[in-house]
Amino acid sequence: MSSLKIQITKNENKKEKVPADQLLFGRTFTDHMFIADYTDGVGWHDYRIVPYQPITLDPSATIFHYGQTVFEGMKAYLAEDGVVRLFRPEENMKRLNISCDRLSMPKIDEDHAIEALKQLIEVDKEWIPAEPGTSLYIRPFMIATEAHLGVSAALTYSFIIIMSPVGSYYKEGIHPVKILVENEYVRAVAGGTGTAKTAGNYASGLKAQEVADREGYSQVLWLDGIERKYIEEVGSMNVFFKIDGEVVTPSLNGSILDGITRKSIIQLLKHWNVPVTERKVSMEEIREAYLNGKLDEAFGTGTAAVISPIGELRWKGELFYVNNGETGELSSKLYETLTGIQKGNLLDPFGWVVEIKE
Ligand SMILES: *Cc1c(COP(=O)(O)O)cnc(C)c1O
């Protein structure tokens, strides 16, 4: 694995660091980035760490016209013991390849990608904030770079990793959000690209998000694309409900993103012997549970927020309040446990955490 040769060009014009309490999500980037190029028939080549900088592409590059691009989102944490930790990085690289396959893009070597990431983090280690709740957000992505306007898979690609220090998601403590159930637009259908982390899924979701913003809701809840009946996800998070003591989450049906936080939560709940089921969940079931006083908790899960409790749902003009708009006991416990394991403050019984050793 360490056969990997990465050429490192250090940045001589280092940027000033932004204090952790002033960091806005995804606006500040570290001093370096990783790039590798792919050429059909040659494979991946020119692995390099270079100063963070704009990239130059031909205006006819496939990415601009036909959207051949995929990405990942992951985090590195710096704990009080000075150790940097990644959370299940092999899962992210595995999923990146699943996305690549769906978009007819070349696969990366997962071990090489993790090795490249570790070296990049080592170079930019001083950028990882240490304050509680902070982390280094990592965005690996791939783009089709070939200069050619034909609709076909490109012959050249770049795989890039950029990193952004992020402040605490919950500055005033973990708090529930209001969610608008989307009845007009859909995110994905089985057979489409819903299971891939690819740009088009997010571009097509912006319209619904705009409406939600205007009405004072922070995210939309997506329903299935055929009957608008079954729950899929919340914004760019998977979603869980606690109904009458049982935790349920929509099963991976071919249009839902296979979240790493989602799968970790399921594992954690099983470990705690909390009943958890992956199955179809209809909006009507949520409505009935609410009316019968059985909708105990609801929360979204994803790398950025880890757990995002839901305090209110609006569906076809009806309002369902969850747990009096307060963060539920299970949501809190899951948040504390998962973030504790990620940061290295709690024991990791699952082997999820990868320490970066110098
Ligand atoms: C990234 C993402 C998630 C959450 O995945 P994690 O691996 O938990 O971060 C869920 N839904 C969508 C649509 C996503 O893009």
The ligand as an SDF file (V2000), in Angstrom:
LIG
                    3D

 15 15  0  0  0  0  0  0  0  0999 V2000
  -24.4070   12.0880    2.1620 C   0  0  0  0  0  0  0  0  0  0  0  0
  -25.8830   11.8750    2.2110 C   0  0  0  0  0  0  0  0  0  0  0  0
  -26.5160   11.2370    3.2990 C   0  0  0  0  0  0  0  0  0  0  0  0
  -25.8010   10.8890    4.5740 C   0  0  0  0  0  0  0  0  0  0  0  0
  -24.7400   10.0120    4.4100 O   0  0  0  0  0  0  0  0  0  0  0  0
  -23.6070    9.9180    5.5140 P   0  0  0  0  0  0  0  0  0  0  0  0
  -22.6930    8.8870    4.9780 O   0  0  0  0  0  0  0  0  0  0  0  0
  -24.2640    9.5210    6.7840 O   0  0  0  0  0  0  0  0  0  0  0  0
  -22.9850   11.2810    5.6110 O   0  0  0  0  0  0  0  0  0  0  0  0
  -27.8710   10.9550    3.1980 C   0  0  0  0  0  0  0  0  0  0  0  0
  -28.5800   11.3230    2.1190 N   0  0  0  0  0  0  0  0  0  0  0  0
  -28.0180   11.9560    1.0700 C   0  0  0  0  0  0  0  0  0  0  0  0
  -28.8550   12.3030   -0.0930 C   0  0  0  0  0  0  0  0  0  0  0  0
  -26.6530   12.2600    1.1050 C   0  0  0  0  0  0  0  0  0  0  0  0
  -26.1030   12.9220    0.0810 O   0  0  0  0  0  0  0  0  0  0  0  0
  1  2  1  0
  2  3  1  0
  2 14  2  0
  3  4  1  0
  3 10  2  0
  4  5  1  0
  5  6  1  0
  6  7  2  0
  6  8  1  0
  6  9  1  0
 10 11  1  0
 11 12  2  0
 12 13  1  0
 12 14  1  0
 14 15  1  0
M  END
$$$$
